[in-house]
Amino acid sequence: MGLDGRLPALTGKVGARHVARAADATGESEAWVTERLRLYAPLFDLDLDLDDAS
């Protein structure tokens, strides 16, 4: 997953490192980003692997 400005912003496996980068890029907390990802994961077929450091 890369935050390169191209859509979709996230695809596939999303790890804790991705959450940290997204939080930094948006100015939101990691908890906020995580909750939003949990909400939208089923819609966008995201695989949340937040225990992983990837």
C-alpha positions in Angstrom: 0.0 0.0 0.0 1.3 3.4 -0.9 0.1 6.8 0.0 0.7 8.2 -3.5 -2.4 10.3 -4.0 -3.9 7.8 -6.5 -7.2 6.1 -5.9 -7.9 3.9 -4.0 -5.8 5.3 -1.2 -5.8 1.9 0.5 -6.2 -1.6 -0.8 -5.7 -5.1 0.5 -3.8 -5.7 3.7 -3.5 -2.7 6.0 -1.1 -2.9 8.9 -0.3 -0.8 11.9 2.5 1.1 10.0 -0.1 2.1 7.3 -2.4 3.4 10.1 0.4 5.5 11.5 1.3 7.0 8.1 -2.4 7.7 7.4 -2.8 9.4 10.8 0.3 11.5 10.2 -0.9 12.5 6.7 -4.4 13.5 7.9 -3.5 15.0 11.2 -5.8 12.6 13.0 -5.0 10.1 15.8 -4.2 6.5 15.0 -7.3 5.5 17.0 -9.5 7.7 14.8 -8.0 6.3 11.6 -8.3 2.7 13.0 -12.0 3.2 13.8 -12.7 4.6 10.3 -10.9 1.7 8.7 -12.9 -0.8 10.7 -16.1 1.0 9.5 -15.2 0.9 5.8 -13.1 -2.3 5.6 -16.0 -4.5 4.5 -17.0 -2.0 1.8 -13.5 -1.7 0.3 -12.4 -5.3 1.0 -9.6 -4.2 3.3 -7.7 -6.8 5.3 -7.0 -5.1 8.6 -3.9 -6.7 10.2 -3.3 -4.1 12.9 -1.3 -6.4 15.2 1.3 -6.6 12.4 4.0 -3.9 12.1 3.7 -3.8 8.3 
